[in-house]
């Protein structure tokens, strides 16, 4: 049993490599976070617009037909 923890810890990266990796990753992450410019933050309006498009494009009918066919298929294959 004492070999297992040693084996797990021997497979982990050494601390120097973890620090080096973070040192390379954090500046690029900060750059992309700083570049984000939230212009439209009205989530409710975005959801309403997306749902309206979902209905107008006919995807709601495809969803309902798929649910019905899936329910029937499950009913036929459950016996």
Backbone torsions as a table, in degrees:
resi	resn	phi	psi	omega
1	UNK	NA	-31.0	-177.1
2	UNK	-71.5	-18.6	179.2
3	UNK	-74.1	-29.4	-175.5
4	UNK	-62.6	-50.6	178.7
5	UNK	-61.5	-37.2	178.9
6	UNK	-65.1	-38.8	180.0
7	UNK	-67.0	-41.1	179.5
8	UNK	-64.3	-46.9	-177.7
9	UNK	-71.3	-25.5	178.6
10	UNK	-74.2	-21.3	179.0
11	UNK	-86.4	-11.8	178.6
12	UNK	-74.9	156.3	177.9
13	UNK	-68.8	147.8	175.5
14	UNK	-69.0	151.6	-176.8
15	UNK	-56.1	-35.6	-179.6
16	UNK	-62.7	-38.8	-179.3
17	UNK	-71.5	-35.8	177.4
18	UNK	-64.6	-45.5	179.7
19	UNK	-63.5	-41.4	179.2
20	UNK	-63.3	-42.0	179.2
21	UNK	-64.6	-42.8	178.3
22	UNK	-66.0	-37.0	179.7
23	UNK	-62.9	-32.2	178.8
24	UNK	-82.5	-29.6	-173.1
25	UNK	-86.2	-40.7	-172.7
26	UNK	-61.1	-43.7	179.7
27	UNK	-61.1	-39.6	179.9
28	UNK	-69.0	-36.2	176.5
29	UNK	-64.2	-43.8	179.1
30	UNK	-63.6	-36.8	178.3
31	UNK	-61.4	-47.2	-178.1
32	UNK	-69.8	-35.0	176.6
33	UNK	-67.1	-37.3	178.6
34	UNK	-70.5	-28.5	-179.8
35	UNK	-74.3	-20.9	179.2
36	UNK	-64.4	129.4	179.6
37	UNK	-129.1	94.2	-177.7
38	UNK	-67.0	112.4	-179.5
39	UNK	-95.2	-45.8	-178.1
40	UNK	-120.4	103.7	-176.4
41	UNK	-107.2	14.1	179.2
42	UNK	-82.8	90.8	-173.8
43	UNK	-66.3	-39.0	-178.9
44	UNK	-63.1	-44.9	179.4
45	UNK	-64.7	-38.6	177.8
46	UNK	-64.3	-40.6	178.6
47	UNK	-64.9	-43.3	179.4
48	UNK	-62.8	-41.7	179.1
49	UNK	-64.6	-41.8	179.7
50	UNK	-65.7	-41.8	179.4
51	UNK	-66.2	-39.5	177.5
52	UNK	-60.9	-43.1	177.7
53	UNK	-65.7	-37.8	178.8
54	UNK	-59.6	-41.8	179.9
55	UNK	-74.7	-46.0	-176.4
56	UNK	-64.9	-32.5	-177.7
57	UNK	-81.5	-5.8	177.3
58	UNK	86.9	4.3	-179.2
59	UNK	-68.7	-26.9	178.3
60	UNK	-63.1	-36.8	178.1
61	UNK	-68.1	-39.5	177.5
62	UNK	-62.5	-39.3	178.1
63	UNK	-64.0	-47.1	-179.0
64	UNK	-64.3	-42.8	177.9
65	UNK	-63.0	-41.2	178.5
66	UNK	-64.2	-38.6	178.6
67	UNK	-66.3	-43.7	-179.9
68	UNK	-64.2	-47.5	179.7
69	UNK	-63.1	-40.7	177.5
70	UNK	-63.2	-39.8	178.5
71	UNK	-65.5	-43.2	178.5
72	UNK	-65.0	-42.2	179.8
73	UNK	-62.7	-41.2	178.0
74	UNK	-64.1	-37.9	179.2
75	UNK	-65.7	-37.5	-179.9
76	UNK	-74.1	-30.2	-174.7
77	UNK	-98.5	1.3	-176.5
78	UNK	-87.0	-2.4	-179.0
79	UNK	-101.4	NA	NA
